[in-house]
Amino acid sequence: MASQSRKGFFNWMFSPAPTGESVSEVTIGDRFQHRHSRASVWVVERISKVGASTYPLVSLSREGRPDIKKVVSIAVLQDGEDFKPAA
């Protein structure tokens, strides 16, 4: 039984990384709002591929306060659970 779970883990670990599924949906300059706080709008400044991450990382700056930054996985912006496109 333990060997089965190890085999599944290794298959998961060494399976090909996603091919950037719809990375084009998020581009520099896009604006997002956090679903639970509409007061802040976050603007995409940079999209970086990082070897340690399956998905590219997105650098966001707060609109009107460029000194406040966030870095999130592109998957977080694409899944729509925490962020939505700003109106």
Backbone atoms as SQL, in Angstrom:
CREATE TABLE atoms (id INTEGER PRIMARY KEY, chain TEXT, resi INTEGER, resn TEXT, atom TEXT, x REAL, y REAL, z REAL);
INSERT INTO atoms VALUES
  (1, 'A', 1, 'MET', 'N', 0.815, -1.186, 0.000),
  (2, 'A', 1, 'MET', 'CA', 0.000, 0.000, 0.000),
  (3, 'A', 1, 'MET', 'C', 0.868, 1.263, 0.000),
  (4, 'A', 2, 'ALA', 'N', 1.923, 1.278, 0.828),
  (5, 'A', 2, 'ALA', 'CA', 2.796, 2.446, 0.889),
  (6, 'A', 2, 'ALA', 'C', 3.505, 2.667, -0.441),
  (7, 'A', 3, 'SER', 'N', 3.862, 1.576, -1.125),
  (8, 'A', 3, 'SER', 'CA', 4.552, 1.736, -2.410),
  (9, 'A', 3, 'SER', 'C', 3.617, 2.355, -3.448),
  (10, 'A', 4, 'GLN', 'N', 2.331, 2.089, -3.371),
  (11, 'A', 4, 'GLN', 'CA', 1.369, 2.691, -4.292),
  (12, 'A', 4, 'GLN', 'C', 1.306, 4.208, -4.096),
  (13, 'A', 5, 'SER', 'N', 1.265, 4.653, -2.837),
  (14, 'A', 5, 'SER', 'CA', 1.185, 6.092, -2.595),
  (15, 'A', 5, 'SER', 'C', 2.488, 6.779, -3.003),
  (16, 'A', 6, 'ARG', 'N', 3.630, 6.095, -2.799),
  (17, 'A', 6, 'ARG', 'CA', 4.907, 6.656, -3.234),
  (18, 'A', 6, 'ARG', 'C', 4.933, 6.790, -4.752),
  (19, 'A', 7, 'LYS', 'N', 4.440, 5.767, -5.429),
  (20, 'A', 7, 'LYS', 'CA', 4.418, 5.790, -6.884),
  (21, 'A', 7, 'LYS', 'C', 3.556, 6.957, -7.378),
  (22, 'A', 8, 'GLY', 'N', 2.395, 7.154, -6.772),
  (23, 'A', 8, 'GLY', 'CA', 1.537, 8.279, -7.137),
  (24, 'A', 8, 'GLY', 'C', 2.215, 9.614, -6.889),
  (25, 'A', 9, 'PHE', 'N', 2.919, 9.708, -5.767),
  (26, 'A', 9, 'PHE', 'CA', 3.630, 10.939, -5.435),
  (27, 'A', 9, 'PHE', 'C', 4.714, 11.220, -6.467),
  (28, 'A', 10, 'PHE', 'N', 5.489, 10.196, -6.825),
  (29, 'A', 10, 'PHE', 'CA', 6.555, 10.391, -7.811),
  (30, 'A', 10, 'PHE', 'C', 5.990, 10.752, -9.178),
  (31, 'A', 11, 'ASN', 'N', 4.884, 10.134, -9.562),
  (32, 'A', 11, 'ASN', 'CA', 4.256, 10.497, -10.833),
  (33, 'A', 11, 'ASN', 'C', 3.818, 11.958, -10.808),
  (34, 'A', 12, 'TRP', 'N', 3.259, 12.385, -9.688),
  (35, 'A', 12, 'TRP', 'CA', 2.828, 13.772, -9.557),
  (36, 'A', 12, 'TRP', 'C', 4.036, 14.714, -9.576),
  (37, 'A', 13, 'MET', 'N', 5.085, 14.352, -8.818),
  (38, 'A', 13, 'MET', 'CA', 6.274, 15.193, -8.703),
  (39, 'A', 13, 'MET', 'C', 6.972, 15.392, -10.042),
  (40, 'A', 14, 'PHE', 'N', 7.042, 14.322, -10.821),
  (41, 'A', 14, 'PHE', 'CA', 7.840, 14.365, -12.041),
  (42, 'A', 14, 'PHE', 'C', 6.997, 14.426, -13.310),
  (43, 'A', 15, 'SER', 'N', 5.722, 14.743, -13.163),
  (44, 'A', 15, 'SER', 'CA', 4.898, 14.914, -14.350),
  (45, 'A', 15, 'SER', 'C', 5.253, 16.258, -14.980),
  (46, 'A', 16, 'PRO', 'N', 5.055, 16.392, -16.286),
  (47, 'A', 16, 'PRO', 'CA', 5.390, 17.656, -16.943),
  (48, 'A', 16, 'PRO', 'C', 4.612, 18.813, -16.333),
  (49, 'A', 17, 'ALA', 'N', 5.271, 19.934, -16.222),
  (50, 'A', 17, 'ALA', 'CA', 4.632, 21.129, -15.674),
  (51, 'A', 17, 'ALA', 'C', 3.580, 21.632, -16.650),
  (52, 'A', 18, 'PRO', 'N', 2.556, 22.283, -16.139),
  (53, 'A', 18, 'PRO', 'CA', 1.560, 22.866, -17.028),
  (54, 'A', 18, 'PRO', 'C', 2.235, 23.810, -18.014),
  (55, 'A', 19, 'THR', 'N', 1.677, 23.923, -19.159),
  (56, 'A', 19, 'THR', 'CA', 2.305, 24.730, -20.208),
  (57, 'A', 19, 'THR', 'C', 1.866, 26.179, -20.126),
  (58, 'A', 20, 'GLY', 'N', 1.691, 26.692, -18.952),
  (59, 'A', 20, 'GLY', 'CA', 1.318, 28.084, -18.788),
  (60, 'A', 20, 'GLY', 'C', -0.117, 28.335, -19.189),
  (61, 'A', 21, 'GLU', 'N', -0.963, 27.348, -18.917),
  (62, 'A', 21, 'GLU', 'CA', -2.363, 27.433, -19.289),
  (63, 'A', 21, 'GLU', 'C', -2.870, 28.863, -19.224),
  (64, 'A', 22, 'SER', 'N', -3.209, 29.397, -20.346),
  (65, 'A', 22, 'SER', 'CA', -3.794, 30.720, -20.501),
  (66, 'A', 22, 'SER', 'C', -3.039, 31.808, -19.747),
  (67, 'A', 23, 'VAL', 'N', -1.705, 31.776, -19.826),
  (68, 'A', 23, 'VAL', 'CA', -0.911, 32.850, -19.230),
  (69, 'A', 23, 'VAL', 'C', -1.269, 34.161, -19.903),
  (70, 'A', 24, 'SER', 'N', -1.675, 34.088, -21.167),
  (71, 'A', 24, 'SER', 'CA', -2.006, 35.307, -21.900),
  (72, 'A', 24, 'SER', 'C', -3.230, 36.009, -21.312),
  (73, 'A', 25, 'GLU', 'N', -4.003, 35.321, -20.475),
  (74, 'A', 25, 'GLU', 'CA', -5.160, 35.956, -19.846),
  (75, 'A', 25, 'GLU', 'C', -4.747, 37.041, -18.860),
  (76, 'A', 26, 'VAL', 'N', -3.554, 36.946, -18.318),
  (77, 'A', 26, 'VAL', 'CA', -3.049, 37.946, -17.380),
  (78, 'A', 26, 'VAL', 'C', -1.873, 38.636, -18.049),
  (79, 'A', 27, 'THR', 'N', -1.972, 39.948, -18.212),
  (80, 'A', 27, 'THR', 'CA', -0.899, 40.701, -18.860),
  (81, 'A', 27, 'THR', 'C', -0.518, 41.910, -18.013),
  (82, 'A', 28, 'ILE', 'N', 0.642, 42.445, -18.289),
  (83, 'A', 28, 'ILE', 'CA', 1.116, 43.625, -17.567),
  (84, 'A', 28, 'ILE', 'C', 0.117, 44.761, -17.785),
  (85, 'A', 29, 'GLY', 'N', -0.225, 45.428, -16.697),
  (86, 'A', 29, 'GLY', 'CA', -1.187, 46.527, -16.749),
  (87, 'A', 29, 'GLY', 'C', -2.604, 46.110, -16.373),
  (88, 'A', 30, 'ASP', 'N', -2.868, 44.789, -16.326),
  (89, 'A', 30, 'ASP', 'CA', -4.197, 44.331, -15.905),
  (90, 'A', 30, 'ASP', 'C', -4.452, 44.769, -14.471),
  (91, 'A', 31, 'ARG', 'N', -5.715, 45.024, -14.167),
  (92, 'A', 31, 'ARG', 'CA', -6.113, 45.493, -12.831),
  (93, 'A', 31, 'ARG', 'C', -7.022, 44.468, -12.179),
  (94, 'A', 32, 'PHE', 'N', -6.762, 44.188, -10.901),
  (95, 'A', 32, 'PHE', 'CA', -7.538, 43.214, -10.144),
  (96, 'A', 32, 'PHE', 'C', -7.958, 43.803, -8.806),
  (97, 'A', 33, 'GLN', 'N', -9.088, 43.292, -8.303),
  (98, 'A', 33, 'GLN', 'CA', -9.549, 43.626, -6.949),
  (99, 'A', 33, 'GLN', 'C', -9.632, 42.344, -6.160),
  (100, 'A', 34, 'HIS', 'N', -9.290, 42.452, -4.880),
  (101, 'A', 34, 'HIS', 'CA', -9.449, 41.310, -3.985),
  (102, 'A', 34, 'HIS', 'C', -10.939, 41.118, -3.766),
  (103, 'A', 35, 'ARG', 'N', -11.406, 39.909, -3.819),
  (104, 'A', 35, 'ARG', 'CA', -12.853, 39.640, -3.707),
  (105, 'A', 35, 'ARG', 'C', -13.436, 40.107, -2.375),
  (106, 'A', 36, 'HIS', 'N', -12.624, 40.143, -1.315),
  (107, 'A', 36, 'HIS', 'CA', -13.142, 40.477, 0.010),
  (108, 'A', 36, 'HIS', 'C', -12.895, 41.934, 0.396),
  (109, 'A', 37, 'SER', 'N', -12.228, 42.693, -0.466),
  (110, 'A', 37, 'SER', 'CA', -11.950, 44.099, -0.170),
  (111, 'A', 37, 'SER', 'C', -11.922, 44.874, -1.480),
  (112, 'A', 38, 'ARG', 'N', -12.978, 45.576, -1.758),
  (113, 'A', 38, 'ARG', 'CA', -13.077, 46.290, -3.033),
  (114, 'A', 38, 'ARG', 'C', -12.368, 47.637, -3.005),
  (115, 'A', 39, 'ALA', 'N', -11.845, 48.029, -1.869),
  (116, 'A', 39, 'ALA', 'CA', -11.224, 49.348, -1.759),
  (117, 'A', 39, 'ALA', 'C', -9.930, 49.442, -2.557),
  (118, 'A', 40, 'SER', 'N', -9.176, 48.351, -2.662),
  (119, 'A', 40, 'SER', 'CA', -7.875, 48.386, -3.319),
  (120, 'A', 40, 'SER', 'C', -7.939, 47.754, -4.702),
  (121, 'A', 41, 'VAL', 'N', -7.255, 48.403, -5.637),
  (122, 'A', 41, 'VAL', 'CA', -7.081, 47.851, -6.974),
  (123, 'A', 41, 'VAL', 'C', -5.595, 47.551, -7.126),
  (124, 'A', 42, 'TRP', 'N', -5.293, 46.357, -7.627),
  (125, 'A', 42, 'TRP', 'CA', -3.916, 45.905, -7.796),
  (126, 'A', 42, 'TRP', 'C', -3.591, 45.807, -9.279),
  (127, 'A', 43, 'VAL', 'N', -2.444, 46.365, -9.680),
  (128, 'A', 43, 'VAL', 'CA', -2.039, 46.418, -11.086),
  (129, 'A', 43, 'VAL', 'C', -0.871, 45.473, -11.312),
  (130, 'A', 44, 'VAL', 'N', -0.958, 44.662, -12.375),
  (131, 'A', 44, 'VAL', 'CA', 0.121, 43.726, -12.718),
  (132, 'A', 44, 'VAL', 'C', 1.318, 44.527, -13.225),
  (133, 'A', 45, 'GLU', 'N', 2.465, 44.390, -12.529),
  (134, 'A', 45, 'GLU', 'CA', 3.694, 45.075, -12.923),
  (135, 'A', 45, 'GLU', 'C', 4.636, 44.163, -13.690),
  (136, 'A', 46, 'ARG', 'N', 4.679, 42.875, -13.285),
  (137, 'A', 46, 'ARG', 'CA', 5.664, 41.961, -13.867),
  (138, 'A', 46, 'ARG', 'C', 5.151, 40.538, -13.750),
  (139, 'A', 47, 'ILE', 'N', 5.477, 39.719, -14.740),
  (140, 'A', 47, 'ILE', 'CA', 5.177, 38.293, -14.702),
  (141, 'A', 47, 'ILE', 'C', 6.510, 37.575, -14.865),
  (142, 'A', 48, 'SER', 'N', 6.872, 36.768, -13.862),
  (143, 'A', 48, 'SER', 'CA', 8.188, 36.125, -13.842),
  (144, 'A', 48, 'SER', 'C', 8.070, 34.612, -13.771),
  (145, 'A', 49, 'LYS', 'N', 8.834, 33.933, -14.607),
  (146, 'A', 49, 'LYS', 'CA', 8.920, 32.476, -14.502),
  (147, 'A', 49, 'LYS', 'C', 10.031, 32.176, -13.510),
  (148, 'A', 50, 'VAL', 'N', 9.717, 31.356, -12.524),
  (149, 'A', 50, 'VAL', 'CA', 10.663, 31.011, -11.472),
  (150, 'A', 50, 'VAL', 'C', 10.810, 29.499, -11.466),
  (151, 'A', 51, 'GLY', 'N', 12.041, 29.015, -11.457),
  (152, 'A', 51, 'GLY', 'CA', 12.285, 27.581, -11.521),
  (153, 'A', 51, 'GLY', 'C', 11.639, 26.796, -10.395),
  (154, 'A', 52, 'ALA', 'N', 11.495, 27.393, -9.232),
  (155, 'A', 52, 'ALA', 'CA', 10.947, 26.683, -8.074),
  (156, 'A', 52, 'ALA', 'C', 9.422, 26.648, -8.069),
  (157, 'A', 53, 'SER', 'N', 8.791, 27.330, -9.018),
  (158, 'A', 53, 'SER', 'CA', 7.335, 27.403, -9.039),
  (159, 'A', 53, 'SER', 'C', 6.800, 26.819, -10.339),
  (160, 'A', 54, 'THR', 'N', 5.732, 26.041, -10.229),
  (161, 'A', 54, 'THR', 'CA', 5.097, 25.469, -11.414),
  (162, 'A', 54, 'THR', 'C', 4.493, 26.561, -12.279),
  (163, 'A', 55, 'TYR', 'N', 3.946, 27.578, -11.660),
  (164, 'A', 55, 'TYR', 'CA', 3.292, 28.668, -12.373),
  (165, 'A', 55, 'TYR', 'C', 4.136, 29.930, -12.272),
  (166, 'A', 56, 'PRO', 'N', 4.042, 30.816, -13.255),
  (167, 'A', 56, 'PRO', 'CA', 4.739, 32.102, -13.144),
  (168, 'A', 56, 'PRO', 'C', 4.218, 32.891, -11.939),
  (169, 'A', 57, 'LEU', 'N', 5.078, 33.754, -11.415),
  (170, 'A', 57, 'LEU', 'CA', 4.694, 34.622, -10.306),
  (171, 'A', 57, 'LEU', 'C', 4.389, 36.014, -10.855),
  (172, 'A', 58, 'VAL', 'N', 3.389, 36.660, -10.278),
  (173, 'A', 58, 'VAL', 'CA', 2.936, 37.967, -10.736),
  (174, 'A', 58, 'VAL', 'C', 3.195, 38.992, -9.638),
  (175, 'A', 59, 'SER', 'N', 3.887, 40.066, -10.005),
  (176, 'A', 59, 'SER', 'CA', 4.124, 41.173, -9.076),
  (177, 'A', 59, 'SER', 'C', 3.025, 42.199, -9.289),
  (178, 'A', 60, 'LEU', 'N', 2.345, 42.536, -8.203),
  (179, 'A', 60, 'LEU', 'CA', 1.254, 43.503, -8.234),
  (180, 'A', 60, 'LEU', 'C', 1.625, 44.719, -7.407),
  (181, 'A', 61, 'SER', 'N', 1.214, 45.896, -7.846),
  (182, 'A', 61, 'SER', 'CA', 1.360, 47.094, -7.019),
  (183, 'A', 61, 'SER', 'C', -0.020, 47.702, -6.827),
  (184, 'A', 62, 'ARG', 'N', -0.207, 48.309, -5.686),
  (185, 'A', 62, 'ARG', 'CA', -1.509, 48.897, -5.379),
  (186, 'A', 62, 'ARG', 'C', -1.675, 50.193, -6.165),
  (187, 'A', 63, 'GLU', 'N', -2.802, 50.338, -6.828),
  (188, 'A', 63, 'GLU', 'CA', -3.070, 51.537, -7.605),
  (189, 'A', 63, 'GLU', 'C', -3.129, 52.742, -6.671),
  (190, 'A', 64, 'GLY', 'N', -2.393, 53.783, -7.026),
  (191, 'A', 64, 'GLY', 'CA', -2.344, 54.986, -6.191),
  (192, 'A', 64, 'GLY', 'C', -1.324, 54.900, -5.069),
  (193, 'A', 65, 'ARG', 'N', -0.798, 53.718, -4.795),
  (194, 'A', 65, 'ARG', 'CA', 0.221, 53.497, -3.753),
  (195, 'A', 65, 'ARG', 'C', 1.245, 52.499, -4.280),
  (196, 'A', 66, 'PRO', 'N', 2.058, 52.879, -5.278),
  (197, 'A', 66, 'PRO', 'CA', 2.988, 51.938, -5.903),
  (198, 'A', 66, 'PRO', 'C', 4.055, 51.378, -4.961),
  (199, 'A', 67, 'ASP', 'N', 4.155, 51.945, -3.750),
  (200, 'A', 67, 'ASP', 'CA', 5.113, 51.423, -2.772),
  (201, 'A', 67, 'ASP', 'C', 4.588, 50.158, -2.090),
  (202, 'A', 68, 'ILE', 'N', 3.301, 49.862, -2.231),
  (203, 'A', 68, 'ILE', 'CA', 2.715, 48.657, -1.635),
  (204, 'A', 68, 'ILE', 'C', 2.633, 47.588, -2.721),
  (205, 'A', 69, 'LYS', 'N', 3.249, 46.444, -2.455),
  (206, 'A', 69, 'LYS', 'CA', 3.372, 45.383, -3.459),
  (207, 'A', 69, 'LYS', 'C', 2.870, 44.053, -2.920),
  (208, 'A', 70, 'LYS', 'N', 2.494, 43.166, -3.858),
  (209, 'A', 70, 'LYS', 'CA', 2.140, 41.779, -3.556),
  (210, 'A', 70, 'LYS', 'C', 2.754, 40.915, -4.649),
  (211, 'A', 71, 'VAL', 'N', 3.088, 39.685, -4.308),
  (212, 'A', 71, 'VAL', 'CA', 3.520, 38.702, -5.299),
  (213, 'A', 71, 'VAL', 'C', 2.634, 37.480, -5.117),
  (214, 'A', 72, 'VAL', 'N', 1.974, 37.065, -6.199),
  (215, 'A', 72, 'VAL', 'CA', 1.086, 35.903, -6.158),
  (216, 'A', 72, 'VAL', 'C', 1.361, 35.031, -7.372),
  (217, 'A', 73, 'SER', 'N', 0.955, 33.798, -7.290),
  (218, 'A', 73, 'SER', 'CA', 1.035, 32.901, -8.435),
  (219, 'A', 73, 'SER', 'C', 0.002, 33.333, -9.467),
  (220, 'A', 74, 'ILE', 'N', 0.332, 33.166, -10.732),
  (221, 'A', 74, 'ILE', 'CA', -0.615, 33.516, -11.789),
  (222, 'A', 74, 'ILE', 'C', -1.902, 32.694, -11.645),
  (223, 'A', 75, 'ALA', 'N', -1.774, 31.490, -11.091),
  (224, 'A', 75, 'ALA', 'CA', -2.947, 30.625, -10.891),
  (225, 'A', 75, 'ALA', 'C', -3.953, 31.272, -9.946),
  (226, 'A', 76, 'VAL', 'N', -3.473, 32.035, -8.970),
  (227, 'A', 76, 'VAL', 'CA', -4.364, 32.717, -8.021),
  (228, 'A', 76, 'VAL', 'C', -5.230, 33.738, -8.754),
  (229, 'A', 77, 'LEU', 'N', -4.638, 34.445, -9.710),
  (230, 'A', 77, 'LEU', 'CA', -5.408, 35.433, -10.466),
  (231, 'A', 77, 'LEU', 'C', -6.354, 34.760, -11.451),
  (232, 'A', 78, 'GLN', 'N', -5.925, 33.636, -12.017),
  (233, 'A', 78, 'GLN', 'CA', -6.733, 32.959, -13.024),
  (234, 'A', 78, 'GLN', 'C', -7.913, 32.201, -12.436),
  (235, 'A', 79, 'ASP', 'N', -7.763, 31.663, -11.224),
  (236, 'A', 79, 'ASP', 'CA', -8.868, 30.855, -10.699),
  (237, 'A', 79, 'ASP', 'C', -10.050, 31.700, -10.220),
  (238, 'A', 80, 'GLY', 'N', -9.821, 32.993, -9.974),
  (239, 'A', 80, 'GLY', 'CA', -10.919, 33.890, -9.644),
  (240, 'A', 80, 'GLY', 'C', -11.467, 33.752, -8.244),
  (241, 'A', 81, 'GLU', 'N', -10.842, 32.939, -7.423),
  (242, 'A', 81, 'GLU', 'CA', -11.353, 32.724, -6.067),
  (243, 'A', 81, 'GLU', 'C', -11.035, 33.896, -5.142),
  (244, 'A', 82, 'ASP', 'N', -9.806, 34.415, -5.230),
  (245, 'A', 82, 'ASP', 'CA', -9.387, 35.516, -4.348),
  (246, 'A', 82, 'ASP', 'C', -9.394, 36.877, -5.031),
  (247, 'A', 83, 'PHE', 'N', -9.152, 36.899, -6.339),
  (248, 'A', 83, 'PHE', 'CA', -9.101, 38.148, -7.085),
  (249, 'A', 83, 'PHE', 'C', -10.031, 38.085, -8.273),
  (250, 'A', 84, 'LYS', 'N', -10.550, 39.261, -8.649),
  (251, 'A', 84, 'LYS', 'CA', -11.378, 39.357, -9.860),
  (252, 'A', 84, 'LYS', 'C', -10.896, 40.584, -10.635),
  (253, 'A', 85, 'PRO', 'N', -11.136, 40.603, -11.942),
  (254, 'A', 85, 'PRO', 'CA', -10.737, 41.794, -12.708),
  (255, 'A', 85, 'PRO', 'C', -11.458, 43.028, -12.172),
  (256, 'A', 86, 'ALA', 'N', -10.720, 44.126, -12.074),
  (257, 'A', 86, 'ALA', 'CA', -11.307, 45.380, -11.582),
  (258, 'A', 86, 'ALA', 'C', -12.204, 45.984, -12.654),
  (259, 'A', 87, 'ALA', 'N', -13.251, 46.594, -12.199),
  (260, 'A', 87, 'ALA', 'CA', -14.195, 47.240, -13.143),
  (261, 'A', 87, 'ALA', 'C', -13.637, 48.528, -13.685);
